[in-house]
Amino acid sequence: MHLPLSRPDITERERRAVMEVLESPYLSMGRKIEEFEAAIARLVGARHAVAVNSGTSALHLAVLGLGIGEGDEVITTPFSFVASSNCVLYARAKPVFVDIDPKTLCLDPNRVEAAITPRTKAILAVDVFGHPAALDDLRDIARRKGLFLIEDACEALGSEYKGIPAGSPVWADVATFAFYPNKQITTGEGGCLVTDSDELAAVARSLRNQGRGQSGAWLVHERLGYNYRLDEMSAALGLAQLQRLEEILAARSAVADCYEATLAPLVRDGWLELPYVNESVTSMSWFVYVVRLSPRLDRDKVMVCLKEQGVDTRPYFTPIHLQPYYRKHFGYKEGDFPITEYVARRTLALPFYNQLREIEIQHVTLVLKKCLGSVCMRQP
Ligand SMILES: *Cc1c(COP(=O)(O)O)cnc(C)c1O
């Protein structure tokens, strides 16, 4: 049996939606992107959604749209996918890392204020593995200190914090979603930003379309733009996926519940900890299922053992500050963000997708148990 880490959930509805676009003359900048944007905006209760060709592009345009640039600082987390920090570098601004809450794994709001300087322009929080950051506390700090709040909700489409959707303008000035094939819904490649700001949305629409103005003149470029457009096939795929969102999130919840029950004996025996969900999270949209191994275990050896048995896993995340590019250019080293590093050494993402069956989860658990035993015995 081979169990991949993730697998998209594509039905006949999605195939038909993409085929309909292919049978029309509009493969880009047509009606599907508008419908997709309207559906995302409705979902999070935002005035605007601007769909683009990746979550990274959405983050880039969010940063640019807020006017962040050279000399500015953005407070963010080192425990994330690298794009949430790279987007600050694209704008020639500086990411300032702050360590995480060891339970939620998101930016620790209690550490943010100490990192604010006169150059700080924004806080960029990440909803890690689908678990929203402390959005109310971060919003309050941002308001009090006159900073923008950017929410990287790329892993959290469908989650709710205190009854309000992740990505809602109630929390952040601008939020982003991503639709890579391993996310809750996919467009192949794709992403989206959401905001209540008319001005930010207009700038983002212009920047994704080569800096063209709203006048529509095809060869007039008002700013240094990009080609970050999302094509119609992708938008149609995303729209069809979004129409199934409830069903998709329910399937993922059921898989998470099944893991929780099946892994319980391993938790009881002290081998591992299950994902933590704070009580403020009124709806958890599971992106991945990440357990934390006991510090007595060599996580990387456990991964090799699982791989040999056909079970794919991943060490989500390698801290951003320890990525080779960041070490080289900013001089970060081990020990700079101890909570992030401690967590990152122990995390293990297990196979997780809508169609994962109970018998497969039992298989993962059985193989994991064997591997934990063998790895532990080899220790001194
Ligand atoms: C997936 C993801 C992104 C965006 O990824 P793309 O591959 O560019 O769509 C950004 N931030 C986080 C935290 C992510 O998980």
PDBQT file of the ligand as one rigid body, heavy atoms in Angstrom, charges set to zero:
ROOT
HETATM    1  C1  LIG A 401       0.436  27.464   0.162  1.00  0.00    +0.000 C 
HETATM    2  C2  LIG A 401       0.873  28.638   0.934  1.00  0.00    +0.000 A 
HETATM    3  C3  LIG A 401       1.139  29.878   0.312  1.00  0.00    +0.000 A 
HETATM    4  C4  LIG A 401       1.030  30.118  -1.173  1.00  0.00    +0.000 C 
HETATM    5  O1  LIG A 401       1.533  29.129  -1.946  1.00  0.00    +0.000 OA
HETATM    6  P1  LIG A 401       1.482  29.074  -3.545  1.00  0.00    +0.000 P 
HETATM    7  O2  LIG A 401       2.154  27.786  -3.826  1.00  0.00    +0.000 OA
HETATM    8  O3  LIG A 401       2.212  30.263  -4.063  1.00  0.00    +0.000 OA
HETATM    9  O4  LIG A 401       0.051  29.100  -3.974  1.00  0.00    +0.000 OA
HETATM   10  C5  LIG A 401       1.480  30.940   1.135  1.00  0.00    +0.000 A 
HETATM   11  N1  LIG A 401       1.582  30.811   2.455  1.00  0.00    +0.000 NA
HETATM   12  C6  LIG A 401       1.338  29.654   3.088  1.00  0.00    +0.000 A 
HETATM   13  C7  LIG A 401       1.439  29.594   4.571  1.00  0.00    +0.000 C 
HETATM   14  C8  LIG A 401       1.004  28.522   2.340  1.00  0.00    +0.000 A 
HETATM   15  O5  LIG A 401       0.799  27.355   2.964  1.00  0.00    +0.000 OA
ENDROOT
TORSDOF 0
